[in-house]
């Protein structure tokens, strides 16, 4: 406790009360955010009558595995999950790679036209994907890439925000003196990028990987128009099959969504640890 705090104990008490109020508010918001997830998992184990009961129950009175068994028997759920994993993994690898290279070049190289190129990249970030989805679809169709991985990935290979994120980090957190010292020692640009710059960018690249993965994992409109074969559906498109024009199969939809949470939760947990380690080890000590 500082001397000021010892002389003014009332201030310490007020800070403690404010801290408790903030913690309580954050806890309440966290519970509100978890409530839909709790009901999703709960609905996966409910019978049809209990799904329609009011008020809804949090814990099923008669838990059943019928919804899960029906989903696994009647739908290619694991194929949809596999398709989404392949799509999200390839998209994430492409976005992280292109963002790292472009962000480094735009942030550290004084080349002609760099400001113009960066301005164009930022301008494309404010254009919704739906605006150019139809022209992109026509190009994919004319190239014969419907129901193919290249056709699906073409809209998710580059992220403008990722380039912006890496560029800002490179400009503010990687000193020019470090790169110049490596060049004086005879290091080439490729060696500097791979051995110096990339290790220092583990933090922002880890965060970008999470954003890129879940952008592709939750994509719906583009996979819906490009992949027209049921066997090539991604998870989001497959889950939409449980809803028709007049009804929603809540039990089976909840069961499929609950099973689909497993790989995404595992990926987030893995990248969260890598992200924390990357931030902790990315600083430069004088």
C-alpha contacts under 8 A as a table, 3 or more apart, distances in Angstrom:
res1	aa1	res2	aa2	distance
1	X	5	X	6.11
1	X	6	X	6.67
2	X	5	X	5.20
2	X	6	X	6.34
3	X	6	X	5.08
3	X	7	X	6.24
4	X	7	X	5.16
4	X	8	X	6.14
5	X	8	X	5.02
5	X	9	X	5.73
5	X	11	X	6.91
5	X	12	X	6.26
6	X	9	X	5.75
8	X	11	X	5.65
8	X	12	X	7.16
9	X	12	X	5.12
9	X	13	X	6.39
10	X	13	X	4.99
10	X	14	X	6.16
11	X	14	X	5.06
11	X	15	X	6.13
12	X	15	X	5.11
12	X	16	X	6.16
13	X	16	X	5.04
13	X	17	X	6.29
14	X	17	X	5.11
14	X	18	X	6.15
15	X	18	X	5.07
15	X	19	X	6.04
16	X	19	X	5.03
16	X	20	X	6.23
17	X	20	X	5.10
17	X	21	X	6.22
18	X	21	X	5.10
18	X	22	X	6.17
19	X	22	X	5.13
19	X	23	X	6.09
20	X	23	X	5.05
20	X	24	X	6.04
21	X	24	X	5.10
21	X	25	X	6.15
22	X	25	X	5.10
22	X	26	X	6.12
23	X	26	X	5.13
23	X	27	X	6.01
24	X	27	X	5.02
24	X	28	X	6.17
25	X	28	X	5.13
25	X	29	X	6.26
26	X	29	X	5.11
26	X	30	X	6.09
27	X	30	X	5.04
27	X	31	X	6.25
28	X	31	X	5.16
28	X	32	X	6.27
29	X	32	X	5.04
29	X	33	X	6.26
30	X	33	X	5.11
30	X	34	X	6.23
31	X	34	X	5.03
31	X	35	X	6.07
32	X	35	X	5.23
32	X	36	X	7.78
33	X	36	X	6.74
33	X	37	X	7.82
34	X	37	X	5.31
34	X	38	X	6.27
35	X	38	X	5.07
35	X	39	X	6.33
36	X	39	X	5.16
36	X	40	X	6.06
37	X	40	X	4.97
37	X	41	X	6.35
38	X	41	X	5.42
38	X	42	X	6.09
38	X	58	X	7.47
39	X	42	X	4.83
39	X	43	X	5.85
39	X	58	X	6.27
40	X	43	X	5.28
40	X	44	X	6.51
40	X	254	X	5.48
40	X	255	X	7.90
40	X	257	X	7.74
40	X	258	X	6.80
41	X	44	X	5.29
41	X	45	X	7.24
41	X	254	X	6.72
41	X	255	X	7.22
41	X	258	X	5.81
42	X	45	X	5.67
42	X	46	X	6.75
42	X	58	X	6.25
42	X	59	X	6.24
42	X	60	X	6.50
43	X	46	X	5.13
43	X	51	X	6.68
43	X	60	X	7.73
43	X	250	X	7.43
43	X	251	X	5.89
43	X	254	X	5.95
43	X	255	X	7.43
44	X	65	X	7.89
44	X	67	X	6.32
44	X	68	X	7.09
44	X	251	X	5.36
44	X	252	X	6.74
44	X	253	X	7.77
44	X	254	X	4.86
44	X	255	X	4.26
44	X	258	X	7.18
45	X	60	X	6.69
45	X	63	X	5.09
45	X	64	X	4.99
45	X	65	X	5.92
45	X	66	X	7.68
45	X	67	X	6.87
45	X	68	X	7.94
45	X	251	X	7.51
45	X	255	X	7.49
46	X	50	X	6.00
46	X	51	X	6.11
46	X	60	X	5.59
46	X	61	X	7.80
46	X	62	X	6.86
46	X	63	X	5.64
46	X	64	X	6.09
46	X	251	X	6.88
47	X	50	X	5.34
47	X	51	X	6.27
47	X	62	X	7.23
47	X	63	X	7.32
47	X	64	X	6.65
47	X	251	X	7.55
48	X	51	X	5.08
48	X	52	X	6.65
48	X	251	X	7.04
49	X	52	X	5.37
49	X	53	X	6.35
50	X	53	X	4.94
50	X	56	X	7.79
50	X	57	X	7.81
50	X	60	X	7.66
51	X	56	X	7.33
51	X	250	X	7.58
51	X	251	X	7.28
52	X	56	X	7.68
53	X	56	X	5.76
53	X	57	X	7.81
54	X	57	X	7.88
57	X	60	X	6.39
60	X	63	X	5.32
64	X	67	X	7.42
65	X	68	X	5.42
65	X	69	X	6.13
66	X	69	X	5.12
66	X	70	X	5.92
67	X	70	X	5.18
67	X	71	X	6.20
67	X	251	X	5.81
67	X	252	X	4.91
67	X	255	X	6.00
68	X	71	X	5.18
68	X	72	X	6.25
68	X	252	X	6.70
68	X	255	X	5.32
68	X	256	X	7.03
69	X	72	X	5.25
69	X	73	X	6.10
70	X	73	X	5.18
70	X	74	X	5.87
70	X	252	X	7.26
71	X	74	X	5.48
71	X	75	X	5.59
71	X	77	X	7.17
71	X	252	X	6.08
71	X	255	X	7.27
71	X	256	X	6.49
72	X	75	X	5.87
72	X	76	X	6.97
72	X	77	X	6.42
72	X	78	X	7.99
73	X	76	X	7.88
76	X	79	X	5.29
76	X	80	X	6.40
76	X	231	X	7.34
77	X	80	X	5.07
77	X	81	X	6.20
77	X	235	X	7.52
77	X	238	X	7.59
77	X	256	X	7.25
78	X	81	X	4.94
78	X	82	X	5.99
79	X	82	X	4.94
79	X	83	X	6.04
79	X	231	X	7.16
79	X	232	X	7.96
80	X	83	X	5.03
80	X	84	X	6.19
80	X	231	X	7.46
80	X	232	X	7.19
80	X	233	X	5.78
80	X	234	X	4.86
80	X	235	X	4.71
80	X	238	X	6.61
81	X	84	X	5.11
81	X	85	X	6.11
81	X	234	X	6.71
81	X	235	X	5.38
81	X	260	X	6.76
82	X	85	X	5.00
82	X	86	X	6.17
83	X	86	X	5.23
83	X	87	X	6.07
83	X	232	X	6.86
83	X	233	X	7.01
83	X	234	X	5.36
83	X	235	X	7.31
84	X	87	X	5.01
84	X	88	X	5.86
84	X	216	X	7.71
84	X	217	X	5.91
84	X	234	X	4.91
84	X	235	X	5.78
85	X	88	X	5.18
85	X	89	X	5.86
85	X	217	X	7.26
86	X	89	X	5.20
86	X	90	X	6.09
87	X	90	X	5.44
87	X	91	X	6.04
87	X	149	X	7.62
87	X	152	X	7.76
87	X	153	X	6.97
87	X	216	X	6.83
87	X	217	X	7.56
88	X	91	X	5.10
88	X	92	X	5.92
88	X	212	X	7.62
88	X	213	X	5.11
88	X	214	X	7.31
88	X	215	X	7.85
88	X	216	X	4.88
88	X	217	X	5.44
89	X	92	X	5.13
89	X	93	X	6.15
89	X	213	X	6.63
90	X	93	X	5.17
90	X	94	X	6.20
90	X	153	X	7.77
91	X	94	X	5.19
91	X	95	X	6.09
91	X	153	X	6.52
91	X	156	X	5.68
91	X	157	X	5.53
91	X	212	X	7.06
91	X	213	X	7.11
91	X	216	X	6.79
92	X	95	X	5.16
92	X	96	X	5.96
92	X	157	X	7.87
92	X	209	X	5.79
92	X	212	X	5.15
92	X	213	X	5.30
92	X	216	X	7.89
93	X	96	X	5.34
93	X	97	X	6.05
93	X	209	X	7.81
94	X	97	X	5.22
94	X	98	X	6.03
94	X	157	X	5.34
94	X	158	X	6.80
95	X	98	X	5.31
95	X	99	X	5.79
95	X	156	X	7.64
95	X	157	X	5.52
95	X	158	X	4.89
95	X	159	X	5.94
95	X	162	X	7.25
95	X	209	X	7.85
95	X	212	X	6.85
96	X	99	X	5.22
96	X	100	X	5.99
96	X	162	X	7.45
96	X	205	X	6.42
96	X	208	X	6.79
96	X	209	X	6.29
96	X	212	X	7.92
97	X	100	X	5.27
97	X	101	X	6.32
98	X	101	X	5.29
98	X	102	X	5.88
98	X	158	X	6.59
98	X	163	X	7.62
99	X	102	X	5.22
99	X	103	X	5.50
99	X	158	X	7.33
99	X	159	X	7.20
99	X	160	X	7.96
99	X	162	X	5.39
99	X	163	X	4.38
99	X	164	X	8.00
99	X	166	X	6.51
100	X	103	X	5.29
100	X	104	X	6.04
100	X	163	X	7.02
100	X	166	X	6.22
100	X	198	X	7.72
100	X	205	X	7.52
101	X	104	X	5.32
101	X	105	X	6.25
102	X	105	X	5.19
102	X	106	X	5.96
102	X	163	X	6.17
102	X	167	X	7.72
103	X	106	X	5.21
103	X	107	X	5.87
103	X	163	X	4.90
103	X	164	X	6.61
103	X	165	X	7.59
103	X	166	X	4.90
103	X	167	X	4.03
103	X	168	X	7.79
103	X	170	X	7.27
104	X	107	X	5.14
104	X	108	X	5.90
104	X	109	X	7.81
104	X	166	X	7.00
104	X	167	X	5.93
104	X	170	X	6.27
105	X	108	X	5.53
105	X	109	X	5.34
106	X	109	X	6.07
106	X	110	X	7.92
106	X	114	X	6.27
106	X	118	X	7.11
106	X	167	X	6.33
107	X	167	X	4.94
107	X	168	X	7.10
107	X	170	X	5.99
107	X	171	X	5.37
108	X	170	X	7.34
108	X	171	X	6.80
108	X	176	X	7.76
110	X	114	X	7.15
111	X	114	X	5.78
113	X	116	X	5.22
113	X	117	X	6.15
114	X	117	X	5.14
114	X	118	X	6.11
115	X	118	X	5.14
115	X	119	X	6.04
116	X	119	X	5.02
116	X	120	X	6.26
117	X	120	X	5.18
117	X	121	X	6.31
118	X	121	X	5.03
118	X	122	X	6.23
119	X	122	X	5.17
119	X	123	X	6.09
120	X	123	X	4.96
120	X	124	X	6.30
121	X	124	X	5.28
121	X	125	X	6.61
121	X	160	X	5.86
122	X	125	X	5.15
122	X	126	X	7.23
122	X	160	X	6.43
122	X	161	X	7.60
122	X	164	X	7.40
123	X	126	X	5.79
123	X	127	X	7.22
124	X	127	X	5.32
124	X	160	X	6.96
125	X	128	X	7.71
125	X	159	X	7.95
125	X	160	X	5.39
125	X	161	X	6.53
127	X	131	X	6.97
128	X	131	X	5.59
128	X	132	X	7.69
129	X	132	X	5.84
129	X	133	X	5.93
130	X	133	X	4.90
130	X	134	X	7.50
131	X	134	X	7.39
132	X	135	X	5.56
132	X	136	X	6.13
133	X	136	X	5.06
133	X	137	X	5.99
133	X	222	X	7.39
134	X	137	X	4.95
134	X	138	X	6.26
135	X	138	X	5.12
135	X	139	X	6.34
136	X	139	X	5.14
136	X	140	X	6.22
136	X	155	X	7.89
137	X	140	X	5.02
137	X	141	X	6.01
137	X	225	X	7.77
137	X	226	X	7.29
138	X	141	X	5.02
138	X	142	X	6.07
139	X	142	X	5.14
139	X	143	X	6.18
140	X	143	X	5.13
140	X	144	X	6.34
140	X	145	X	5.35
140	X	146	X	6.49
140	X	151	X	5.93
141	X	144	X	5.12
141	X	145	X	5.95
141	X	146	X	5.86
142	X	145	X	7.74
145	X	148	X	5.44
145	X	149	X	7.92
145	X	150	X	6.67
145	X	151	X	4.80
146	X	151	X	5.80
146	X	152	X	7.72
146	X	226	X	5.36
146	X	227	X	6.40
146	X	228	X	7.84
147	X	151	X	7.01
147	X	152	X	7.48
147	X	226	X	5.99
147	X	227	X	4.56
147	X	228	X	6.38
147	X	229	X	6.86
147	X	232	X	6.83
148	X	151	X	5.32
148	X	152	X	6.38
148	X	227	X	7.45
149	X	152	X	5.04
149	X	153	X	6.00
150	X	153	X	5.13
150	X	154	X	5.95
151	X	154	X	5.49
151	X	155	X	7.97
151	X	226	X	6.95
152	X	155	X	6.82
152	X	156	X	7.86
152	X	222	X	7.37
152	X	223	X	6.34
152	X	226	X	6.29
152	X	227	X	7.40
153	X	156	X	5.21
153	X	157	X	6.20
154	X	157	X	5.93
155	X	158	X	7.80
155	X	222	X	7.81
156	X	159	X	7.35
156	X	216	X	7.13
158	X	162	X	7.99
159	X	162	X	5.19
159	X	163	X	6.64
159	X	212	X	7.85
160	X	163	X	5.28
160	X	164	X	6.35
161	X	164	X	4.97
161	X	165	X	5.99
162	X	165	X	5.03
162	X	166	X	6.19
162	X	208	X	6.28
163	X	166	X	5.34
163	X	167	X	6.02
164	X	167	X	5.15
164	X	168	X	6.15
165	X	168	X	5.39
165	X	169	X	6.32
165	X	204	X	7.32
166	X	169	X	5.10
166	X	170	X	6.03
166	X	201	X	7.79
166	X	204	X	6.69
166	X	205	X	7.48
167	X	170	X	5.13
167	X	171	X	6.13
168	X	171	X	5.23
168	X	172	X	6.21
169	X	172	X	5.32
169	X	173	X	5.56
169	X	174	X	7.45
169	X	201	X	7.85
169	X	204	X	7.44
170	X	173	X	5.56
170	X	174	X	5.24
170	X	201	X	7.84
171	X	174	X	6.30
171	X	175	X	7.60
172	X	175	X	7.46
173	X	283	X	7.78
174	X	178	X	7.47
174	X	197	X	7.67
174	X	200	X	7.64
175	X	178	X	5.63
175	X	179	X	7.14
176	X	179	X	5.27
176	X	180	X	6.12
177	X	180	X	5.02
177	X	181	X	6.02
178	X	181	X	5.22
178	X	182	X	6.48
179	X	182	X	5.14
179	X	183	X	6.32
179	X	192	X	7.14
180	X	183	X	5.00
180	X	184	X	6.14
181	X	184	X	5.10
181	X	185	X	6.33
182	X	185	X	5.11
182	X	186	X	6.61
182	X	187	X	5.49
182	X	192	X	6.97
183	X	186	X	5.11
183	X	187	X	4.98
183	X	188	X	6.65
183	X	189	X	7.83
184	X	187	X	7.31
187	X	191	X	6.20
187	X	192	X	6.40
188	X	191	X	5.27
188	X	192	X	6.18
189	X	192	X	5.04
189	X	193	X	6.12
190	X	193	X	5.12
190	X	194	X	6.15
191	X	194	X	5.22
191	X	195	X	5.69
191	X	196	X	7.65
192	X	195	X	5.41
192	X	196	X	5.18
192	X	197	X	6.38
193	X	196	X	5.74
193	X	197	X	4.77
193	X	198	X	6.03
194	X	197	X	6.25
194	X	198	X	5.47
194	X	199	X	7.63
195	X	198	X	6.46
195	X	199	X	6.68
196	X	199	X	5.87
196	X	200	X	6.59
197	X	200	X	5.30
197	X	201	X	6.32
198	X	201	X	5.03
198	X	202	X	6.59
199	X	202	X	5.58
199	X	282	X	7.26
200	X	203	X	7.50
200	X	278	X	7.76
200	X	281	X	7.63
200	X	282	X	4.72
200	X	283	X	7.41
201	X	204	X	5.74
201	X	205	X	5.92
201	X	278	X	7.54
201	X	282	X	6.81
202	X	205	X	5.16
202	X	206	X	5.78
202	X	275	X	7.07
202	X	278	X	4.73
202	X	279	X	7.05
202	X	282	X	7.02
203	X	206	X	5.23
203	X	207	X	6.46
203	X	274	X	7.85
203	X	275	X	5.21
203	X	276	X	7.11
203	X	277	X	7.52
203	X	278	X	4.24
203	X	279	X	4.52
203	X	282	X	6.86
204	X	207	X	5.07
204	X	208	X	6.01
204	X	275	X	7.69
204	X	279	X	7.78
205	X	208	X	4.86
205	X	209	X	5.98
206	X	209	X	5.07
206	X	210	X	6.51
206	X	271	X	6.40
206	X	272	X	7.86
206	X	274	X	6.63
206	X	275	X	4.96
206	X	278	X	7.43
207	X	210	X	5.29
207	X	211	X	6.49
207	X	271	X	7.83
207	X	275	X	6.28
208	X	211	X	5.07
208	X	212	X	6.00
209	X	212	X	5.09
209	X	213	X	5.90
209	X	271	X	7.82
210	X	213	X	5.22
210	X	214	X	6.28
210	X	268	X	6.81
210	X	271	X	6.76
211	X	214	X	5.50
211	X	215	X	6.04
212	X	215	X	5.05
212	X	216	X	6.40
213	X	216	X	5.43
213	X	217	X	5.94
214	X	217	X	4.63
214	X	218	X	5.83
214	X	264	X	7.99
215	X	218	X	5.59
215	X	219	X	6.12
216	X	219	X	5.03
217	X	235	X	7.82
217	X	236	X	7.77
218	X	236	X	6.27
219	X	222	X	6.84
219	X	223	X	6.88
219	X	236	X	6.83
220	X	223	X	5.63
220	X	224	X	5.94
220	X	236	X	5.70
220	X	237	X	5.99
221	X	224	X	5.14
221	X	225	X	6.56
222	X	225	X	5.48
222	X	226	X	6.14
223	X	226	X	5.15
223	X	227	X	5.45
223	X	233	X	7.16
223	X	234	X	6.76
223	X	237	X	7.13
224	X	227	X	5.80
224	X	228	X	6.91
224	X	233	X	7.56
224	X	237	X	6.03
225	X	228	X	6.67
227	X	230	X	7.84
227	X	232	X	5.98
227	X	233	X	5.97
228	X	232	X	7.33
228	X	233	X	7.31
229	X	232	X	5.35
229	X	233	X	6.58
230	X	233	X	5.32
230	X	238	X	7.76
233	X	237	X	5.92
233	X	238	X	5.91
234	X	237	X	5.53
234	X	238	X	6.17
235	X	238	X	5.00
235	X	239	X	6.11
235	X	260	X	7.79
236	X	239	X	5.26
236	X	240	X	6.55
237	X	240	X	5.24
237	X	241	X	7.12
238	X	241	X	5.52
238	X	242	X	7.85
239	X	242	X	5.85
239	X	243	X	7.91
239	X	253	X	6.60
239	X	256	X	7.22
239	X	257	X	7.40
240	X	243	X	5.58
241	X	244	X	7.00
242	X	248	X	6.15
242	X	249	X	5.56
242	X	250	X	7.88
242	X	252	X	7.30
242	X	253	X	5.87
243	X	246	X	7.88
243	X	247	X	6.08
243	X	248	X	4.43
243	X	249	X	6.33
244	X	247	X	5.36
244	X	248	X	6.26
248	X	253	X	7.94
249	X	252	X	5.77
249	X	253	X	5.90
250	X	253	X	5.08
250	X	254	X	5.87
251	X	254	X	5.27
251	X	255	X	6.23
252	X	255	X	4.94
252	X	256	X	6.07
253	X	256	X	5.21
253	X	257	X	6.07
254	X	257	X	5.08
254	X	258	X	5.95
255	X	258	X	5.13
255	X	259	X	6.29
256	X	259	X	5.23
256	X	260	X	6.16
257	X	260	X	4.92
257	X	261	X	6.30
258	X	261	X	5.23
258	X	262	X	7.37
259	X	262	X	5.87
260	X	263	X	6.51
260	X	264	X	7.26
261	X	264	X	5.47
261	X	265	X	5.90
262	X	265	X	5.26
262	X	266	X	6.18
263	X	266	X	5.10
263	X	267	X	6.16
264	X	267	X	5.12
264	X	268	X	6.16
265	X	268	X	5.14
265	X	269	X	6.15
266	X	269	X	5.15
266	X	270	X	6.20
267	X	270	X	5.15
267	X	271	X	6.13
268	X	271	X	5.20
268	X	272	X	5.86
269	X	272	X	5.10
269	X	273	X	6.56
270	X	273	X	5.54
270	X	274	X	6.52
271	X	274	X	4.93
271	X	275	X	5.82
272	X	275	X	5.01
272	X	276	X	6.26
273	X	276	X	5.26
273	X	277	X	6.28
274	X	277	X	5.16
274	X	278	X	5.95
275	X	278	X	5.02
275	X	279	X	6.22
276	X	279	X	5.27
276	X	280	X	6.18
277	X	280	X	5.08
277	X	281	X	6.13
278	X	281	X	5.29
278	X	282	X	5.84
279	X	282	X	5.31
279	X	283	X	7.43
280	X	283	X	6.97
